Amino acid sequence: MAEKDTNKKRIRPKKEQPEFDQQIVDLARVTRVMAGGKRMRFRACVVIGDKKGRVGVGLAKGKDVSLAVSKAVAKAEKNLVKVNIVDGTIPHEIYIKLGAAKILLKPAPEGTGIISGGAVRIVLELAGIKNVVSKIMGTNNKVNNVDATIKALTMLRKVDRKAKKDNAKEVIKPEVVKAEETKADKKDISQKENKK
């Protein structure tokens, strides 16, 4: 009998890491009243993001939790948004009101971290924002707060700081402007006198 080679190691294919990290924000048991009684299902709200500026949210129902979550992830992948991140924070302050949800986001200096609570924190972490201050000023409904945060992040406009500095150098000196104004004023005065 031939001896089996026990020294050979099995080569297992490496599992590919998913492109997006996902986190369940809200999981609820919901019922619908039908003719024969109540039909029970699960509703999942899932946020996905690559921590590099892309984030999305999905809300779906299913007969069991795993089905609801997988459907929510599929919806979130279809609704991805690109977030403008400048030096690890947001480019400017933004306040948004969406229904009863009111969210305030402020940029923060390096080392501050994410000062936020609840569902907003999950969205900001998965978007890849490292330093930001936020405040939930309206409802505590997680689903509405996530939607409001996503909308706020889509409304951010990128501010090019280099362009700002270049424009600042090109500003005309105030003395020159004043001199030009006085010449124009003198012309107006002389024209008015000629009309009289």
Phi and psi restraints in degrees (value plus and minus 20) as a CYANA .aco file:
   2 ALA   PHI     -98.5   -58.5
   2 ALA   PSI     114.4   154.4
   3 GLU   PHI     -96.1   -56.1
   3 GLU   PSI     121.6   161.6
   4 LYS   PHI     -99.7   -59.7
   4 LYS   PSI     122.6   162.6
   5 ASP   PHI     -99.2   -59.2
   5 ASP   PSI      87.0   127.0
   6 THR   PHI    -111.2   -71.2
   6 THR   PSI     -31.3     8.7
   7 ASN   PHI     -96.7   -56.7
   7 ASN   PSI     -40.7    -0.7
   8 LYS   PHI     -89.8   -49.8
   8 LYS   PSI     108.3   148.3
   9 LYS   PHI    -111.1   -71.1
   9 LYS   PSI     122.4   162.4
  10 ARG   PHI     -95.9   -55.9
  10 ARG   PSI     111.3   151.3
  11 ILE   PHI    -111.7   -71.7
  11 ILE   PSI      92.7   132.7
  12 ARG   PHI    -116.5   -76.5
  12 ARG   PSI     116.4   156.4
  13 PRO   PHI     -87.5   -47.5
  13 PRO   PSI     117.0   157.0
  14 LYS   PHI     -91.0   -51.0
  14 LYS   PSI     117.1   157.1
  15 LYS   PHI     -93.5   -53.5
  15 LYS   PSI     109.5   149.5
  16 GLU   PHI     -93.9   -53.9
  16 GLU   PSI     113.3   153.3
  17 GLN   PHI     -94.2   -54.2
  17 GLN   PSI     119.4   159.4
  18 PRO   PHI     -83.7   -43.7
  18 PRO   PSI     129.2   169.2
  19 GLU   PHI     -85.8   -45.8
  19 GLU   PSI     -55.4   -15.4
  20 PHE   PHI    -136.8   -96.8
  20 PHE   PSI     121.9   161.9
  21 ASP   PHI    -102.7   -62.7
  21 ASP   PSI     126.8   166.8
  22 GLN   PHI    -150.3  -110.3
  22 GLN   PSI     129.2   169.2
  23 GLN   PHI    -164.3  -124.3
  23 GLN   PSI     113.8   153.8
  24 ILE   PHI    -102.3   -62.3
  24 ILE   PSI     102.4   142.4
  25 VAL   PHI    -108.2   -68.2
  25 VAL   PSI     -64.5   -24.5
  26 ASP   PHI    -165.0  -125.0
  26 ASP   PSI     117.6   157.6
  27 LEU   PHI    -153.9  -113.9
  27 LEU   PSI     101.0   141.0
  28 ALA   PHI    -154.9  -114.9
  28 ALA   PSI     130.8   170.8
  29 ARG   PHI    -118.6   -78.6
  29 ARG   PSI     100.1   140.1
  30 VAL   PHI    -138.8   -98.8
  30 VAL   PSI     130.7   170.7
  31 THR   PHI    -146.9  -106.9
  31 THR   PSI     130.1   170.1
  32 ARG   PHI    -145.9  -105.9
  32 ARG   PSI     113.6   153.6
  33 VAL   PHI    -105.6   -65.6
  33 VAL   PSI      99.6   139.6
  34 MET   PHI    -132.4   -92.4
  34 MET   PSI     158.8   198.8
  35 ALA   PHI     -82.1   -42.1
  35 ALA   PSI     -57.2   -17.2
  36 GLY   PHI    -109.8   -69.8
  36 GLY   PSI     -21.9    18.1
  37 GLY   PHI     121.0   161.0
  37 GLY   PSI    -173.2  -133.2
  38 LYS   PHI    -118.8   -78.8
  38 LYS   PSI     118.0   158.0
  39 ARG   PHI    -126.1   -86.1
  39 ARG   PSI     100.7   140.7
  40 MET   PHI    -119.4   -79.4
  40 MET   PSI     115.1   155.1
  41 ARG   PHI    -159.7  -119.7
  41 ARG   PSI     151.5   191.5
  42 PHE   PHI    -133.8   -93.8
  42 PHE   PSI     118.3   158.3
  43 ARG   PHI    -134.3   -94.3
  43 ARG   PSI     109.2   149.2
  44 ALA   PHI    -142.4  -102.4
  44 ALA   PSI     116.4   156.4
  45 CYS   PHI    -133.6   -93.6
  45 CYS   PSI      96.7   136.7
  46 VAL   PHI    -142.3  -102.3
  46 VAL   PSI     116.0   156.0
  47 VAL   PHI    -130.0   -90.0
  47 VAL   PSI     112.8   152.8
  48 ILE   PHI    -142.5  -102.5
  48 ILE   PSI     131.5   171.5
  49 GLY   PHI    -186.2  -146.2
  49 GLY   PSI     136.5   176.5
  50 ASP   PHI    -122.2   -82.2
  50 ASP   PSI     -15.8    24.2
  51 LYS   PHI      40.2    80.2
  51 LYS   PSI       2.9    42.9
  52 LYS   PHI    -150.0  -110.0
  52 LYS   PSI      -2.4    37.6
  53 GLY   PHI      92.2   132.2
  53 GLY   PSI     -20.1    19.9
  54 ARG   PHI    -136.0   -96.0
  54 ARG   PSI     112.4   152.4
  55 VAL   PHI    -168.5  -128.5
  55 VAL   PSI     129.7   169.7
  56 GLY   PHI    -171.8  -131.8
  56 GLY   PSI     138.2   178.2
  57 VAL   PHI    -149.6  -109.6
  57 VAL   PSI     123.9   163.9
  58 GLY   PHI    -157.2  -117.2
  58 GLY   PSI     121.6   161.6
  59 LEU   PHI    -147.9  -107.9
  59 LEU   PSI     102.0   142.0
  60 ALA   PHI    -169.3  -129.3
  60 ALA   PSI     139.7   179.7
  61 LYS   PHI    -136.8   -96.8
  61 LYS   PSI     132.8   172.8
  62 GLY   PHI    -176.9  -136.9
  62 GLY   PSI     146.2   186.2
  63 LYS   PHI     -88.0   -48.0
  63 LYS   PSI     -51.0   -11.0
  64 ASP   PHI    -151.7  -111.7
  64 ASP   PSI     151.3   191.3
  65 VAL   PHI     -82.6   -42.6
  65 VAL   PSI     -65.9   -25.9
  66 SER   PHI     -82.5   -42.5
  66 SER   PSI     -57.8   -17.8
  67 LEU   PHI     -87.1   -47.1
  67 LEU   PSI     -62.8   -22.8
  68 ALA   PHI     -82.4   -42.4
  68 ALA   PSI     -62.4   -22.4
  69 VAL   PHI     -86.6   -46.6
  69 VAL   PSI     -64.9   -24.9
  70 SER   PHI     -84.4   -44.4
  70 SER   PSI     -57.2   -17.2
  71 LYS   PHI     -87.7   -47.7
  71 LYS   PSI     -58.9   -18.9
  72 ALA   PHI     -85.7   -45.7
  72 ALA   PSI     -59.7   -19.7
  73 VAL   PHI     -83.7   -43.7
  73 VAL   PSI     -62.3   -22.3
  74 ALA   PHI     -81.8   -41.8
  74 ALA   PSI     -60.0   -20.0
  75 LYS   PHI     -87.0   -47.0
  75 LYS   PSI     -60.4   -20.4
  76 ALA   PHI     -83.7   -43.7
  76 ALA   PSI     -56.7   -16.7
  77 GLU   PHI     -85.8   -45.8
  77 GLU   PSI     -48.8    -8.8
  78 LYS   PHI     -98.3   -58.3
  78 LYS   PSI     -44.4    -4.4
  79 ASN   PHI    -129.3   -89.3
  79 ASN   PSI      20.3    60.3
  80 LEU   PHI     -94.3   -54.3
  80 LEU   PSI     121.8   161.8
  81 VAL   PHI    -143.1  -103.1
  81 VAL   PSI     132.0   172.0
  82 LYS   PHI    -117.9   -77.9
  82 LYS   PSI     111.2   151.2
  83 VAL   PHI    -127.2   -87.2
  83 VAL   PSI     113.8   153.8
  84 ASN   PHI    -101.3   -61.3
  84 ASN   PSI      92.8   132.8
  85 ILE   PHI    -134.8   -94.8
  85 ILE   PSI     108.9   148.9
  86 VAL   PHI    -141.4  -101.4
  86 VAL   PSI      96.1   136.1
  87 ASP   PHI      34.3    74.3
  87 ASP   PSI      20.8    60.8
  88 GLY   PHI      58.8    98.8
  88 GLY   PSI     -15.6    24.4
  89 THR   PHI    -155.3  -115.3
  89 THR   PSI    -197.9  -157.9
  90 ILE   PHI    -105.8   -65.8
  90 ILE   PSI     133.0   173.0
  91 PRO   PHI     -89.2   -49.2
  91 PRO   PSI     -48.6    -8.6
  92 HIS   PHI    -176.9  -136.9
  92 HIS   PSI     148.4   188.4
  93 GLU   PHI     -93.3   -53.3
  93 GLU   PSI     124.9   164.9
  94 ILE   PHI    -166.2  -126.2
  94 ILE   PSI     119.0   159.0
  95 TYR   PHI    -142.4  -102.4
  95 TYR   PSI     111.5   151.5
  96 ILE   PHI    -153.3  -113.3
  96 ILE   PSI     122.9   162.9
  97 LYS   PHI    -144.2  -104.2
  97 LYS   PSI     101.5   141.5
  98 LEU   PHI    -150.7  -110.7
  98 LEU   PSI      82.2   122.2
  99 GLY   PHI      45.5    85.5
  99 GLY   PSI    -145.5  -105.5
 100 ALA   PHI    -110.4   -70.4
 100 ALA   PSI     -26.9    13.1
 101 ALA   PHI    -104.5   -64.5
 101 ALA   PSI     109.0   149.0
 102 LYS   PHI    -147.3  -107.3
 102 LYS   PSI     102.0   142.0
 103 ILE   PHI    -145.7  -105.7
 103 ILE   PSI     115.1   155.1
 104 LEU   PHI    -138.3   -98.3
 104 LEU   PSI     106.2   146.2
 105 LEU   PHI    -140.4  -100.4
 105 LEU   PSI     112.4   152.4
 106 LYS   PHI    -147.8  -107.8
 106 LYS   PSI     120.1   160.1
 107 PRO   PHI     -88.1   -48.1
 107 PRO   PSI     132.7   172.7
 108 ALA   PHI    -156.5  -116.5
 108 ALA   PSI     131.8   171.8
 109 PRO   PHI     -90.5   -50.5
 109 PRO   PSI     145.4   185.4
 110 GLU   PHI     -76.4   -36.4
 110 GLU   PSI     114.4   154.4
 111 GLY   PHI      76.1   116.1
 111 GLY   PSI     -26.3    13.7
 112 THR   PHI     -92.7   -52.7
 112 THR   PSI     -61.3   -21.3
 113 GLY   PHI      65.4   105.4
 113 GLY   PSI    -192.5  -152.5
 114 ILE   PHI    -114.5   -74.5
 114 ILE   PSI      85.2   125.2
 115 ILE   PHI    -116.6   -76.6
 115 ILE   PSI      76.2   116.2
 116 SER   PHI    -182.0  -142.0
 116 SER   PSI     145.0   185.0
 117 GLY   PHI    -153.9  -113.9
 117 GLY   PSI     141.0   181.0
 118 GLY   PHI      42.3    82.3
 118 GLY   PSI    -159.0  -119.0
 119 ALA   PHI     -89.4   -49.4
 119 ALA   PSI     -49.3    -9.3
 120 VAL   PHI     -83.3   -43.3
 120 VAL   PSI     -58.9   -18.9
 121 ARG   PHI     -80.5   -40.5
 121 ARG   PSI     -62.4   -22.4
 122 ILE   PHI     -80.7   -40.7
 122 ILE   PSI     -65.3   -25.3
 123 VAL   PHI     -83.1   -43.1
 123 VAL   PSI     -65.6   -25.6
 124 LEU   PHI     -85.6   -45.6
 124 LEU   PSI     -59.0   -19.0
 125 GLU   PHI     -85.0   -45.0
 125 GLU   PSI     -66.3   -26.3
 126 LEU   PHI     -91.1   -51.1
 126 LEU   PSI     -42.1    -2.1
 127 ALA   PHI     -96.0   -56.0
 127 ALA   PSI     -42.5    -2.5
 128 GLY   PHI      77.8   117.8
 128 GLY   PSI      -6.3    33.7
 129 ILE   PHI    -102.8   -62.8
 129 ILE   PSI     104.4   144.4
 130 LYS   PHI    -115.8   -75.8
 130 LYS   PSI     -50.6   -10.6
 131 ASN   PHI    -150.9  -110.9
 131 ASN   PSI      93.0   133.0
 132 VAL   PHI    -181.8  -141.8
 132 VAL   PSI     130.8   170.8
 133 VAL   PHI    -138.1   -98.1
 133 VAL   PSI     111.7   151.7
 134 SER   PHI    -156.1  -116.1
 134 SER   PSI     140.0   180.0
 135 LYS   PHI    -163.3  -123.3
 135 LYS   PSI     109.0   149.0
 136 ILE   PHI    -110.4   -70.4
 136 ILE   PSI      96.7   136.7
 137 MET   PHI    -129.4   -89.4
 137 MET   PSI     -26.5    13.5
 138 GLY   PHI    -136.5   -96.5
 138 GLY   PSI    -146.2  -106.2
 139 THR   PHI     -88.8   -48.8
 139 THR   PSI     139.4   179.4
 140 ASN   PHI    -118.7   -78.7
 140 ASN   PSI     -11.6    28.4
 141 ASN   PHI     -84.9   -44.9
 141 ASN   PSI      97.7   137.7
 142 LYS   PHI     -82.2   -42.2
 142 LYS   PSI     -63.4   -23.4
 143 VAL   PHI     -83.0   -43.0
 143 VAL   PSI     -65.2   -25.2
 144 ASN   PHI     -87.0   -47.0
 144 ASN   PSI     -58.4   -18.4
 145 ASN   PHI     -86.5   -46.5
 145 ASN   PSI     -57.8   -17.8
 146 VAL   PHI     -84.0   -44.0
 146 VAL   PSI     -65.8   -25.8
 147 ASP   PHI     -80.8   -40.8
 147 ASP   PSI     -62.5   -22.5
 148 ALA   PHI     -84.7   -44.7
 148 ALA   PSI     -60.4   -20.4
 149 THR   PHI     -85.1   -45.1
 149 THR   PSI     -63.5   -23.5
 150 ILE   PHI     -80.8   -40.8
 150 ILE   PSI     -63.0   -23.0
 151 LYS   PHI     -84.3   -44.3
 151 LYS   PSI     -60.5   -20.5
 152 ALA   PHI     -82.1   -42.1
 152 ALA   PSI     -62.0   -22.0
 153 LEU   PHI     -86.7   -46.7
 153 LEU   PSI     -51.8   -11.8
 154 THR   PHI     -93.1   -53.1
 154 THR   PSI     -44.9    -4.9
 155 MET   PHI    -105.8   -65.8
 155 MET   PSI     -24.1    15.9
 156 LEU   PHI     -88.5   -48.5
 156 LEU   PSI     115.4   155.4
 157 ARG   PHI    -129.4   -89.4
 157 ARG   PSI     116.1   156.1
 158 LYS   PHI     -95.8   -55.8
 158 LYS   PSI     109.5   149.5
 159 VAL   PHI    -125.3   -85.3
 159 VAL   PSI      99.5   139.5
 160 ASP   PHI    -105.8   -65.8
 160 ASP   PSI      87.6   127.6
 161 ARG   PHI     -89.7   -49.7
 161 ARG   PSI     -52.7   -12.7
 162 LYS   PHI     -84.2   -44.2
 162 LYS   PSI     -62.8   -22.8
 163 ALA   PHI     -82.8   -42.8
 163 ALA   PSI     -58.2   -18.2
 164 LYS   PHI     -80.2   -40.2
 164 LYS   PSI     -65.4   -25.4
 165 LYS   PHI     -82.9   -42.9
 165 LYS   PSI     -61.9   -21.9
 166 ASP   PHI     -82.9   -42.9
 166 ASP   PSI     -61.3   -21.3
 167 ASN   PHI     -85.6   -45.6
 167 ASN   PSI     -55.3   -15.3
 168 ALA   PHI     -84.4   -44.4
 168 ALA   PSI     -54.5   -14.5
 169 LYS   PHI     -89.8   -49.8
 169 LYS   PSI     -51.1   -11.1
 170 GLU   PHI    -102.9   -62.9
 170 GLU   PSI     -23.7    16.3
 171 VAL   PHI     -85.4   -45.4
 171 VAL   PSI     115.1   155.1
 172 ILE   PHI     -93.0   -53.0
 172 ILE   PSI     123.4   163.4
 173 LYS   PHI     -83.4   -43.4
 173 LYS   PSI     124.2   164.2
 174 PRO   PHI     -80.8   -40.8
 174 PRO   PSI     -54.0   -14.0
 175 GLU   PHI     -81.4   -41.4
 175 GLU   PSI     -62.8   -22.8
 176 VAL   PHI     -83.2   -43.2
 176 VAL   PSI     -63.3   -23.3
 177 VAL   PHI     -81.6   -41.6
 177 VAL   PSI     -63.7   -23.7
 178 LYS   PHI     -82.8   -42.8
 178 LYS   PSI     -61.1   -21.1
 179 ALA   PHI     -82.2   -42.2
 179 ALA   PSI     -62.8   -22.8
 180 GLU   PHI     -85.3   -45.3
 180 GLU   PSI     -59.2   -19.2
 181 GLU   PHI     -82.7   -42.7
 181 GLU   PSI     -63.3   -23.3
 182 THR   PHI     -85.8   -45.8
 182 THR   PSI     -57.2   -17.2
 183 LYS   PHI     -83.1   -43.1
 183 LYS   PSI     -63.6   -23.6
 184 ALA   PHI     -83.8   -43.8
 184 ALA   PSI     -61.4   -21.4
 185 ASP   PHI     -82.0   -42.0
 185 ASP   PSI     -61.0   -21.0
 186 LYS   PHI     -83.7   -43.7
 186 LYS   PSI     -60.2   -20.2
 187 LYS   PHI     -81.1   -41.1
 187 LYS   PSI     -64.9   -24.9
 188 ASP   PHI     -81.3   -41.3
 188 ASP   PSI     -63.1   -23.1
 189 ILE   PHI     -84.8   -44.8
 189 ILE   PSI     -63.4   -23.4
 190 SER   PHI     -86.6   -46.6
 190 SER   PSI     -56.1   -16.1
 191 GLN   PHI     -86.8   -46.8
 191 GLN   PSI     -59.8   -19.8
 192 LYS   PHI     -83.6   -43.6
 192 LYS   PSI     -59.9   -19.9
 193 GLU   PHI     -86.1   -46.1
 193 GLU   PSI     -58.2   -18.2
 194 ASN   PHI     -84.8   -44.8
 194 ASN   PSI     -55.8   -15.8
 195 LYS   PHI     -86.3   -46.3
 195 LYS   PSI     -56.8   -16.8
